């Protein structure tokens, strides 16, 4: 299975995701042609930049001849304008990523639809786009998640959320390009790391908010997040929506045979911190990750409806003595309403013929079913502990070098209990206590 891993140690935004896709091998021409075909006054500018010593791909969106300024670039900042006299005036930076207005209009009675697009119009644009049906479905789902988050935060119906003209175009470019790009990447699953959300405050359309912004928090429900202390918005709403809809799960770097990696650059270049999103692609290695042994075993089964119950115990003992891995029975109701048992024997393939002969010889069955199955088994070893009555073997099972289970050997405990006339449970409990005491010392 081919998988991709999103390493969000510096967060994620729409343009960072596009940069990582291109850097990982998605043709830049594919994304450029996708954007041009939308006919919404946008184009992509793709360049190579340095981010704290890491060479990465930067994707910028131009809308109607103007380069979009992602909100991530200006969180908590201001820029200066000069009047005709040359005096500098501090002015808040206009932040346009996913600013929205409500369908009723603003406080001055202006119609927001003259300046932005609603989700209905955006769905229509996506539906008419010259992209695959799967990419259309993905893009629509991402935009709807974004709209639903804004609607919930502001307690309005999703149909009343309208995106500002510039921010809405930028979001469509990021989201539709992301859907097309991830389809071209041809991966079966996307896994995401915990997300570094950043810190400080961000100026949104309706005021100042702490990072992460409210819509981002809503979109990242159930996702693992943290802040490294960088005072900037590292996860934008678009980035959060992309992760929400594309990531199948969150976790550490998965076991894979790495094929390639791509780095998408954020707008800001932090000192001592590479502001990039890494996308690693490879073939999943599930067995390497689990490190659980596999083996082929034989399963023997026989239906018994007229066997003396006293004989059955003897048959079980005989089969185990001759090499069966396990023997058990399940009560069943057989033909003519006769109660019976299904005898099941697990064994090594080389012991199957011998054990089948024992079943025929010791029971009343006329047939034995046989099949091969694969099983996974934890590695096991034995150690011995000393109790006041004698030594008891402990069976210890491990996975990836870590002890998963441990238990005293029943036959040792039963023998000691019979010889010393003490309760079996007392012997088993003391064996467990001795094992745990020895483990703590090590």
N, C-alpha and C positions, 0 to 999 in steps of 0.2 A: 504494500500500500504506500502510495506517494503522499507525503505529508509536508506541511509548511509550518514553521515556527516563527511567531511574531515576538521579537524581543523588545518589549516596551520599557526599557530601562530609562529612556528619556521621553516617555509618553508616546502619543500617536495623534496625528492630525491627518486630514484628507490628503494634503500635498505630500506629507512624509510617506504615506502609504503608496501613493503613485510613484514617488521617487524610488522606493524600495522595489516595487514591481518592475520598473524599467531597469534598475540596476541588476535585478535577478534574471533578466532575460526577456521580459515582455517587450516586444518591439515598440519603440517610441512612436513610430509611424502609425501603428494601430490606434494608439490613444489620441494622437493628433487628428487623424481622420475621423475618429468617433466624435470628438468635440466639434470639429468643423461641420459635420453632418447634422448636428443639433440645430444649427442656424439660430443661435441665441446670442450672437455677438461676442463669442468667447474664443480664445485660442490658448494653446499651451506654449510655454517657453521652458525648454529643458536644458540644463547645464550641469557641469561638474564643479563641485565646490569642496573646500576643506573645512571640516568641523573638528577642531581640536586634534588635528593630525590624522583624521580619518577621511579618506576620499569618498564622497557620496554623491548621489544624483539629486539635484534640486529641480522640482517642478513648480513653476509659477503660472498662475492663471491671469490672463489679460482679458478684461471685460470692456468692450467698446473702446479699445485703445488705451485703457488705463490698467496698470498693474495692480492687482488686488493686494490688499494689505491684510494678511491673516491675523486674527485676533491674538494668536500666540506671540506675534512679534511685538505687541505693544502693551501687554498686560501690565497695568500699573504705571505706564509711562505717559509722558506728554511730549509734544513737539512745539517748536517755536515758529511763529510767523512774524514778519517785519512789516511795519506800516510804511507809508511813503516817506516818513521822516527818519526811517532807519531804526526805529525803536523795536525791541523784541517783546512780543506778547506771548505768554504761555497759554496754550490752548489744548484742551483734551483731544487726543487722537480719535478720529472717527473709526469705530470698530464695526466691521460689517459682517463678520461671519455669523450667520443665522440670527441676526436681529430680525424680529418679526413684529407685526402690528395686527390688530384684530379687525375683523370684517366690518365692525360698526364704524370704524374711522377713529381718528385721534381726537384729542381734546379740542382741536380747532375745527372739527367737523370734516377734515379732509378724507377723501376716499382712499384707503390704502391700496386698493386694487389698481390704482393708477401708478403706483410705485412698486408693486411687488406681485408675486404669484402665489395663489393658494395651492393646496395639495391636489385639488381636482385638476387644475391646469398643468401641474407638474406631472401628474400621472398620465395625462394625455400626451405630453411631450415625450415621456419615456415610451409610451405605447407606440408612437409614430417613429421612434428612433430606429435607425438602420443597424440594429444589433440583434444578437440571438435572443430567443425566447427566455432562455435561462438567465441571461444577463438582465433582461427587462424585469423578470420576476425578482431578482436579487436587488436591483436598483430601487424598485418600487418598495420593497420590504424595508430597505435601509431608510428611505425618505419617510415612510410611514412611521417607523420607530422614532425618528427625529421629531416629526410632528406630534406624535402621541406624547412624547416626553414634555414638549413645550406646552401642549394643551393641558396636561395634568398639573404641571407646575403653576400655571396661571388660571386653572379652574375654568377652562372654556372648552367648547366643542372643538374637535380636531379640524372640522371644516372651516372654523373661523381663524385658523392660524394662517397668516400670509407672510411670506418671506420677502424682505426688502429686495429691490431689483438687483442690486449688485451682489449682496450676500446670497440671494437665492440662486443666481446664475453660478456663482462660485461653488455653492453646495451641489448643484446639479452636475457641474463638470467633475468635481471630485467623486461624487457617488456613482454616476454612470460610468466614468472611466475606471473606477475601482471594480465595478461589476464586470466590465468587459475584460479588464486585466487579470482578475482572479480566474476567470473562465479560461483565458489563454494560458494561464500557468499550469492548468491541468493537474491539480492536486486533489486527493480524495478527502483530506481532512486538514483543517487549520487549528493549530494549538497556540494558545497565547500565554505569555508570561504574566505575572502580576504587573500592574500598570503604575508607573511613577506619575502622579497627577500634578506635581509641582506645588507651589505655594503662593502666598501673597493675595492680591485681589485682582479682579478683572472688571473692566467697565463694560457692562452689557447695555442693551437698548433701554432697560428700565431702571438702571442704577448700578451701583457698585456692589459686587458680591465677592465673598472669599472664594478662592480656588479650592476645589473644582466648582465650576458654575452649576447652578441648580439643575439644568437640563442634563449636564454631564453626569451628575450624581444619580439622577433618575435612570439614565441609560446604563450605568455601571452597577446596578443592583445585582447582587450575587457574584460580582467579579472581585477578585483580590486586588486591592489597591494599596499604595503607600506614597509617602512623600520623602524625597531625599533632602529636602530643605531648599531647593532652588526656588527663588522667588519669581516664578513665571507660570503661566498656564501651559502645562505640557500636554494634557489631554483635552482636545477640543470636542465640542458636541459631535461634529462630523466623525472624528476619530472614534469616539465612543460608540456611535451608531454603527460604524463599520465593524468594530469588534463585536458588538452585541449580535449582529446578524450573521457574521462569517465564522467566528470562533466556535468550534464544537466543544472545546473544553479549555480549562486553564491549568497550568502546572509548570514544573521545571522543564528544562530542555529535554525533549524526548529522545529515546534511543533511536538513532537513525544512521544510515550510511549517507553522509553529507555529499550532495551533488554540487550545490552552489549556494552562494549567499549574496544578498543585495542590501545596500544601505541607502535609505531615503533621508535627505537632509531637512531639518527644520530651518526656519528663517533665521533665528538667532544663533550666534556662535558664542557659547559660554566658555569662560576660562576654566580649563582643567576638566571639562565635561563634554564629551562628544554628543552633540544634540542631533542624534540620528536614530532612525528606526531600522533594526536589522531584521531581514526576512531570510530565513534559512530553509532550504528545500532539500529533501532527501527521501530515501526509502526507509520506511519504518522497520525496526528490528525488534519485534515483540518478544521473541525468545531470549534475546540478549538482555532485554529490560527485566524480564521475569526471573531468569536463571532457575527455572524449575525443570527438572529432568522429565523426559518423556520416554515411554516404553510401550511396547505392544504386549497385551495380555490376551489370554483365551478365556472366554466365558462359557462354562458348561451349565446347562439347565435341564431339569427333568421334572415332570409332573408326577406327584405321588398321591394316590387316593386310597390305597389299601395297605399301607405300611404300618406295622406295629410301632407306636410311638416310642417304645423302649428301644427299638432297633435304631431309630433315627439318631439318637445321641451317640451311639457307637459308630454309626456311619460318619458323622461329622468328625469325631476324633480320628478315625482311620484316615480320612481324606487329608486332614491337617498334618498328621504324622508322615504322610507320603508326599508332602510338598505343596499342598494347596496354599495359596496366599490368603484366602479367606473363604469361609463357607457360611451360608445363611439360608434361611427359609422364609417364605411369605405365605400365610394362609390364604387359600382361594376356595371358591365354590365351583365345583367341576360338573361335568354332565351327569344327568340323573340326580341332580341336587346333592351330590356327595361332597362332603367337606374334604379338602385335600391340602397339599403343600406344594409350592414350587421350590425345589432345591436348586440353589445357585452356587457354583464353584468358580472362584477366580484363581487362575494358575498361569504359570509360564507356559508358552506354547510347547516347549519340549516335554512338559509333564502331562499334557492334555490326554494323550492316548492311555497312559497308565491310570490316570484318575477316572477316566470314563469307564475303564474296565472294572474298577472298584465299585462305581455306581451300579453297573449292571449286575455285579456279583452280590452286592450287599442289600440292594433294594428290589422292589417289585416292578420297577419301570420297564417299559418295552422300547423306550427310545430316549436318546440324549441329544439335545440340541447343542450346537457348537458355533461360536462366532469369535472373530478377532476384534478387539477394540484397542484404542489408544488411550492411555491414561497419563496424567501428570502426577509426579510424586515428589514430595520434598525430600531433600537429602537427610539421612538418618544416621545416628551413631549411638553407641551405648557407653554409659559410664556407671560406676558403682558407688553406692553410698552405704555407710555403716549405721545400723540401728542397734538398739540395745539387745535385739534378738538375733541379729546376723546381718549379712550384706544383702542389699537389694539392688538389682540392676535398674537403671533409669533409661528410658528411651527418649532421645532428644531429636527433634526435627528442626531443620534450619532452612531459611530462605534468604538468598543473597548474603549469606554469612551471619544472619541474625537469627537467634533462636525464636521459633514460632510456637512450638508446643513441647511439652515434656510431661512424662507420666511414669510412675513406677510399674515395673513388669508384674503383671497379675499373678503369673505362676509362682514367682519368687515370694510374693506377699502371701499367697494362699498356702504355700508350703510352710512358711514360718508361722503363720497363724495356727495351722493344724499341729505343728510340732510343739509349740509353746502354749497352746490353748488360750490364745488371746484374740480379741475381735479383729477380724480382717481389716476393718476400717481404721483401727488404731495403727496397724502396721503400715498401711498406705499413707496415712497422715504423717507419721513420723518420717517415713522415707522422703516425702515431699519437703518437710521442714528441714531435713538434713541437706537436701539438694540445694534449697534456696539459701541456706546459711553458707554453704560452700561457694555458691555463685557470688554472693555479696563480698566475700573475702577477695575474690579475683577481680 
